[in-house]
Amino acid sequence: MTTDDDEAIWRGLQDIAVFFLLLIVSVTVRGFVFSELWGWFVVPLGVTDLSVGHAIGLAMIVSYLTYQADARSEKFERQAFQELVGAAFVRVISSGMMFWGIGWIIHSMT
């Protein structure tokens, strides 16, 4: 193997490690937001509270059951893996914080 091959393998391993790290952070943020929203809006109706772990599991089930492939696959084929992972991470974090913030505002008014 050449030095270029070694560098390509190392970059690939780094991409995979970063992907899994961002996946863990994203899933945790979703679970936290789901748990908070559940506690604010569903528990007052008499339903049991959810831990963050249970919320992560339920969010993953819902995501799995409602997943729809993006119709813009040509665009994704041309983008670099790092760009796709970064964009997805930013989208998950920003949407999670947006939903949490809006939920907090509504919860504060009730």
C-alpha positions as CSV (number, residue, x, y, z in Angstrom):
1,M,0.0,0.0,0.0
2,T,1.1,3.5,-0.7
3,T,1.0,6.6,1.5
4,D,-2.0,7.8,-0.5
5,D,-3.8,4.6,0.3
6,D,-3.0,5.0,4.0
7,E,-4.3,8.6,4.0
8,A,-7.5,7.6,2.2
9,I,-8.1,4.8,4.8
10,W,-7.4,7.2,7.6
11,R,-9.7,9.8,6.2
12,G,-12.4,7.2,5.8
13,L,-12.1,6.1,9.4
14,Q,-12.2,9.7,10.6
15,D,-15.4,10.2,8.5
16,I,-17.0,7.2,10.1
17,A,-15.9,8.2,13.6
18,V,-17.3,11.8,13.1
19,F,-20.5,10.4,11.7
20,F,-21.1,8.2,14.7
21,L,-20.2,10.9,17.2
22,L,-22.6,13.3,15.5
23,L,-25.3,10.6,15.3
24,I,-25.0,10.1,19.1
25,V,-25.2,13.8,19.8
26,S,-28.2,14.2,17.4
27,V,-30.1,11.3,18.9
28,T,-29.5,12.6,22.4
29,V,-30.7,16.1,21.5
30,R,-33.8,14.6,19.9
31,G,-34.5,12.5,23.0
32,F,-33.9,15.4,25.4
33,V,-36.3,17.7,23.4
34,F,-38.9,14.9,23.1
35,S,-38.7,14.2,26.8
36,E,-39.1,17.9,27.7
37,L,-42.0,18.4,25.4
38,W,-43.7,15.2,26.6
39,G,-43.3,16.4,30.2
40,W,-44.7,19.8,29.5
41,F,-47.6,18.9,27.3
42,V,-48.5,15.2,27.8
43,V,-47.8,14.5,31.4
44,P,-50.4,17.1,32.6
45,L,-53.0,15.0,30.8
46,G,-52.3,12.1,33.2
47,V,-49.8,10.1,31.2
48,T,-46.6,8.8,32.8
49,D,-43.4,10.9,32.4
50,L,-40.7,9.8,30.0
51,S,-37.0,9.5,30.8
52,V,-34.6,10.8,28.2
53,G,-33.6,7.2,27.4
54,H,-37.2,6.2,26.7
55,A,-37.7,9.4,24.7
56,I,-34.7,8.6,22.6
57,G,-36.1,5.1,21.9
58,L,-39.5,6.4,21.0
59,A,-38.1,9.1,18.7
60,M,-36.0,6.5,17.0
61,I,-39.0,4.3,16.4
62,V,-41.0,7.1,15.0
63,S,-38.1,8.2,12.8
64,Y,-37.7,4.6,11.6
65,L,-41.4,4.2,10.8
66,T,-41.9,7.6,9.1
67,Y,-38.6,7.8,7.2
68,Q,-38.9,9.0,3.6
69,A,-36.0,9.2,1.2
70,D,-35.1,12.6,-0.2
71,A,-36.1,12.9,-3.8
72,R,-33.1,15.1,-4.5
73,S,-30.6,12.2,-4.6
74,E,-28.7,13.6,-7.5
75,K,-27.7,16.6,-5.4
76,F,-26.6,14.4,-2.6
77,E,-24.5,12.2,-4.9
78,R,-22.4,15.2,-5.9
79,Q,-21.9,16.5,-2.4
80,A,-19.0,15.4,-0.2
81,F,-19.8,13.0,2.7
82,Q,-18.6,15.6,5.2
83,E,-20.9,18.3,3.8
84,L,-23.9,15.9,4.0
85,V,-23.2,14.8,7.6
86,G,-22.5,18.4,8.7
87,A,-25.7,19.7,7.1
88,A,-27.8,16.9,8.6
89,F,-26.2,17.6,12.0
90,V,-26.9,21.3,11.9
91,R,-30.5,20.6,10.7
92,V,-31.2,18.2,13.6
93,I,-29.6,20.5,16.3
94,S,-31.3,23.7,15.0
95,S,-34.7,22.1,14.6
96,G,-34.5,20.4,18.0
97,M,-33.6,23.7,19.7
98,M,-36.3,25.5,17.7
99,F,-39.0,23.1,18.8
100,W,-37.7,23.1,22.4
101,G,-37.7,26.9,22.4
102,I,-41.1,27.3,21.0
103,G,-42.4,24.6,23.4
104,W,-40.8,26.4,26.3
105,I,-42.5,29.6,25.3
106,I,-45.9,27.9,25.1
107,H,-45.3,26.0,28.3
108,S,-44.4,29.3,30.1
109,M,-47.7,30.8,29.0
110,T,-49.9,28.0,30.3
